[in-house]
């Protein structure tokens, strides 16, 4: 963690834990003080105030039935956590536009449908007319640029209560929450105006 022994001996460890993990860490330690060994993951600040993810094993030292001390082992799993986060991001985001992908859309839709609420939502499906002609005549590189521009335009014009997805190829989806039929229609018309090209 970057500290010397003299800097830490005799000081409490909890202030080194990131704020959102302190309560849970205290709960885990309470189990150990009751005589139970525990394993859990947490996150601490090192001396440079960088976050370090740890897998922690905490074992009570019991003498004559009394807890006389605590033995704690912390393993740095920061690289593992970052790799897992990267894999998770790649699984749920489109590599080209960085928008959430088809898997992410189905996950959110399933979540919306499983909620016991009467809140209305709308799904907009957008695809680009004659996109194949762009790829065939100008090349896939130019087609990729166009897809990125479309994604940026959707992102910059969508409501804050919506999520934009690249569903695949030249297909995009906008999932709009907390809406009505009238609001959805107005948003759809606004979006169309941002994309219609007249020659």
C-alpha positions as CSV (number, residue, x, y, z in Angstrom):
1,X,0.0,0.0,0.0
2,X,3.1,2.2,0.0
3,X,3.2,2.8,3.8
4,X,6.0,1.9,6.2
5,X,5.2,-0.2,9.3
6,X,5.8,2.8,11.6
7,X,3.1,4.8,9.7
8,X,0.5,2.1,10.3
9,X,1.2,0.4,13.6
10,X,-1.3,1.5,16.3
11,X,-3.6,3.3,13.8
12,X,-7.2,2.2,12.8
13,X,-7.5,0.6,9.4
14,X,-11.1,1.6,8.6
15,X,-10.2,5.1,7.4
16,X,-8.1,3.5,4.6
17,X,-11.1,1.7,3.3
18,X,-13.0,3.5,0.5
19,X,-16.2,5.2,2.0
20,X,-18.7,3.0,0.2
21,X,-17.1,-0.2,1.6
22,X,-16.6,0.9,5.3
23,X,-20.0,-0.3,6.6
24,X,-19.7,-3.7,5.0
25,X,-16.1,-4.1,6.2
26,X,-17.1,-3.2,9.8
27,X,-19.9,-5.9,9.5
28,X,-17.4,-8.5,8.3
29,X,-15.0,-7.6,11.2
30,X,-17.8,-8.0,13.7
31,X,-18.2,-11.6,12.5
32,X,-14.5,-12.2,13.1
33,X,-14.6,-10.7,16.6
34,X,-17.4,-13.2,17.3
35,X,-15.0,-16.0,16.4
36,X,-15.8,-16.6,12.7
37,X,-13.3,-16.6,9.9
38,X,-14.4,-14.6,6.8
39,X,-13.3,-14.0,3.2
40,X,-14.5,-11.0,1.2
41,X,-13.5,-8.4,-1.3
42,X,-13.0,-4.8,-0.5
43,X,-11.2,-1.7,-1.8
44,X,-8.7,0.6,0.0
45,X,-6.8,3.8,-0.7
46,X,-3.0,3.4,-0.9
47,X,-0.6,6.1,0.2
48,X,-1.0,7.9,-3.2
49,X,-4.8,7.8,-2.7
50,X,-5.2,5.3,-5.5
51,X,-7.8,2.6,-5.2
52,X,-6.5,-0.9,-4.6
53,X,-9.0,-3.8,-4.8
54,X,-8.3,-6.6,-2.3
55,X,-9.4,-10.1,-1.6
56,X,-9.3,-10.4,2.2
57,X,-9.1,-13.4,4.5
58,X,-9.6,-12.6,8.2
59,X,-9.1,-15.3,10.8
60,X,-9.6,-14.9,14.6
61,X,-6.9,-15.9,16.9
62,X,-8.6,-17.9,19.7
63,X,-6.9,-18.8,23.0
64,X,-8.8,-20.6,25.7
65,X,-12.1,-19.8,23.9
66,X,-11.4,-16.1,23.7
67,X,-10.6,-14.0,20.6
68,X,-7.2,-12.6,21.5
69,X,-6.3,-11.2,18.1
70,X,-7.0,-11.2,14.4
71,X,-4.9,-12.5,11.5
72,X,-5.6,-10.7,8.3
73,X,-4.3,-11.5,4.8
74,X,-5.0,-9.1,1.9
75,X,-4.3,-10.1,-1.8
76,X,-4.1,-7.3,-4.4
77,X,-6.7,-8.2,-7.1
78,X,-6.7,-4.7,-8.8
79,X,-5.5,-6.0,-12.2
80,X,-8.0,-8.9,-12.1
81,X,-10.8,-6.4,-11.3
82,X,-9.8,-4.1,-14.2
83,X,-9.7,-7.1,-16.6
84,X,-13.1,-8.2,-15.5
85,X,-14.5,-4.7,-15.9
86,X,-13.0,-4.5,-19.4
87,X,-14.5,-7.9,-20.4
88,X,-17.9,-6.8,-19.0
89,X,-17.7,-3.6,-21.0
90,X,-16.7,-5.4,-24.2
91,X,-19.6,-7.9,-23.7
92,X,-22.2,-5.1,-23.4
93,X,-20.9,-2.4,-25.7
94,X,-20.4,-2.0,-29.4
95,X,-16.7,-1.8,-30.3
96,X,-17.1,0.7,-33.1
97,X,-19.6,3.3,-31.7
98,X,-19.1,2.6,-27.9
99,X,-22.9,2.5,-27.6
100,X,-24.5,-0.3,-25.5
101,X,-25.0,-3.3,-27.8
102,X,-27.8,-5.9,-28.5
103,X,-27.0,-7.9,-25.3
104,X,-27.2,-4.8,-23.2
105,X,-30.6,-3.9,-24.8
106,X,-32.1,-7.3,-24.1
107,X,-30.8,-7.1,-20.5
108,X,-32.4,-3.7,-19.9
109,X,-35.6,-4.6,-21.7
110,X,-36.0,-7.8,-19.6
111,X,-35.4,-5.7,-16.5
112,X,-38.1,-3.2,-17.5
113,X,-40.6,-5.9,-18.3
114,X,-40.0,-7.7,-14.9
115,X,-40.6,-4.5,-12.9
116,X,-44.0,-4.5,-11.4
117,X,-44.7,-0.9,-12.5
118,X,-47.2,0.8,-14.7
119,X,-44.6,3.2,-16.1
120,X,-44.7,3.4,-19.9
121,X,-41.7,3.0,-22.1
122,X,-41.2,3.2,-25.9
123,X,-38.8,1.5,-28.3
124,X,-37.6,3.2,-31.4
125,X,-36.0,1.2,-34.1
126,X,-33.8,3.1,-36.6
127,X,-31.9,1.8,-39.6
128,X,-30.1,3.6,-42.4
129,X,-31.6,3.4,-45.9
130,X,-29.2,2.3,-48.6
131,X,-26.2,1.9,-46.2
132,X,-24.9,-1.0,-48.3
133,X,-24.4,1.4,-51.2
134,X,-22.2,3.5,-49.0
135,X,-20.0,0.5,-48.1
136,X,-19.9,-0.8,-51.7
137,X,-19.1,2.5,-53.3
138,X,-17.0,4.3,-50.8
139,X,-15.6,1.4,-48.7
140,X,-16.2,0.0,-45.2
141,X,-13.9,2.6,-43.6
142,X,-16.2,5.4,-44.8
143,X,-19.2,3.3,-43.7
144,X,-17.7,3.0,-40.2
145,X,-17.2,6.8,-40.0
146,X,-20.9,7.2,-41.0
147,X,-22.0,4.8,-38.3
148,X,-20.0,6.7,-35.7
149,X,-21.5,10.0,-36.8
150,X,-25.0,8.5,-36.6
151,X,-24.3,7.2,-33.1
152,X,-23.0,10.6,-32.0
153,X,-26.1,12.4,-33.5
154,X,-28.5,10.0,-31.7
155,X,-26.6,10.5,-28.4
156,X,-26.6,14.3,-28.7
157,X,-30.4,14.4,-29.5
158,X,-31.9,11.8,-27.3
159,X,-33.7,12.5,-24.0
160,X,-32.0,12.0,-20.7
161,X,-34.5,9.2,-19.8
162,X,-33.4,7.1,-22.8
163,X,-30.6,4.8,-23.8
164,X,-29.3,4.4,-27.3
165,X,-28.0,1.1,-28.6
166,X,-26.3,-0.1,-31.7
167,X,-28.3,-3.3,-32.4
168,X,-26.1,-4.5,-35.2
169,X,-25.0,-3.5,-38.7
170,X,-26.8,-0.2,-39.6
171,X,-29.5,-0.8,-37.0
172,X,-29.9,1.4,-33.9
173,X,-32.4,1.3,-31.0
174,X,-33.6,4.0,-28.6
175,X,-35.2,2.7,-25.4
176,X,-37.2,5.6,-23.9
177,X,-38.4,5.3,-20.3
178,X,-41.0,7.3,-18.3
179,X,-42.9,8.4,-21.4
180,X,-46.3,8.7,-23.0
181,X,-47.5,8.0,-26.5
182,X,-47.7,11.7,-27.3
183,X,-44.1,12.4,-25.9
184,X,-42.7,9.4,-27.8
185,X,-44.3,10.6,-31.1
186,X,-42.8,14.1,-30.6
187,X,-39.3,12.7,-29.8
188,X,-39.5,10.4,-32.9
189,X,-40.4,13.3,-35.2
190,X,-37.5,15.4,-33.7
191,X,-35.0,12.5,-34.3
192,X,-36.2,12.0,-37.9
193,X,-35.6,15.7,-38.7
194,X,-32.0,15.2,-37.5
195,X,-31.4,12.4,-40.0
196,X,-33.5,13.1,-43.1
197,X,-31.3,14.3,-46.0
198,X,-32.9,16.0,-49.0
199,X,-31.1,16.3,-52.3
